[in-house]
Amino acid sequence: MADTCTVYILKSNMGELESWVTVDAESMYLLPSQQSNFLITINVPSNAGDHDYALFLQFKAKPKHSDYVHFDGNTQWIIVDNSAPQTPTFTVSPTSYTVFVNNWSSYDIRSASYTIYNHSSGINGIKSYTIALKKTDNTPVGSPLTKLAADNNYYTFSQLSANTGYKVSVTATDLAGNVTTKEIATSTPPAPPSSLTFSNITYISATLSWAASAGATGYNVYKKVNGQPSVLVNNSPVNGTSYTINNLEPNTSYTFF
């Protein structure tokens, strides 16, 4: 039977981190060409400050009939991160029935060094973002959405109510689980007016009427002709629900909105 070899992990060489480390077995017997793994658990003390701690790993082997053999050591870095990320930045763009949240971003100085070399873990030290919407009375609207930092950084909340106040929040979570949240208040504008009708049509004028839109304090009327860009017709917002358009060209097709 082939001689066995005893392999040891040298906890005493780990320096100040020795007390943090638990190893499933500090030595194991191996046959020639056999492979195995040591399971190392690192228990970071709750009072450990933000710092990059060096963990020196070294092994030695004792063949059954010869002296100890030491292997080259390897240093692993333990990044302790107790600090919250920077407050997220993002933009909010409402329409009558949607709120578009765009370009959220944050940064965590402690975790960032890890994501530089481990791209799959996050970006700029941030693991994920959680986007949430609620009404002004803090009633949630739908469920929060969590996206990895590597995902696209935009989202549209849809099927909302027109002329309504909302609060949008973005929470950044770093690799250590620390979080920072920013909230922006916004309001959807009134719904576009409905039931547009024409009356009093002459060869140079027409009156456009519409149903009032809740929350609207004024209206603008635009016209398009022959595929040209739209043009604002009124000089100041219309307070009522009708407007007479003059100076039209006879025998011409117009689009009004």
MOBELDA-V627204 format. One line per field, one symbol per residue. ss: DSSP state (a for helix, b for strand, c for the rest). psi: psi as a letter, one per 20 degrees, with the letter a starting at -180 (. if undefined). Layout:
# MOBELDA-V627204
ss->???
psi->???
This chain:
# MOBELDA-V627204
ss->cccbbbbbbcaaaaaaaaaabbbcccbbbbbccccccccbbbccccccccbbbbbbbcbbbbbccccbbbcccbbbbbbbccccccccbbbbbbccccbbbbbbbccccccaaaaaacaaacbccbbbbbbbbbbccccbccccbbbbcccccbbbbcccccccbbbbbbbbbbccccbbbbbbbbbccccccbbbbbbccccccbbbbbbcccccccbccbbbbcccccbbcccccbcccbbbbccccccccbbbc
psi->pqqrpppqpnhijicijhiippphpiqqpqqpjqqrqpopponpqhjproqoppoppqqqqnqhkrrqppqqrppqpoopojqqrqpqqrqpoqahjroopqlqqapohgihhgigimhihapkipgrqppqprrhjjpqoaqqpppqhirqlqqpprlrpqlqqrppqppppahijqqpqqppqrpprqqqqrlpqqrlpaijrqppqrqqppipirqqpqqqpkjrqqppgqhqqphbkqppprkqpqlppqpq.
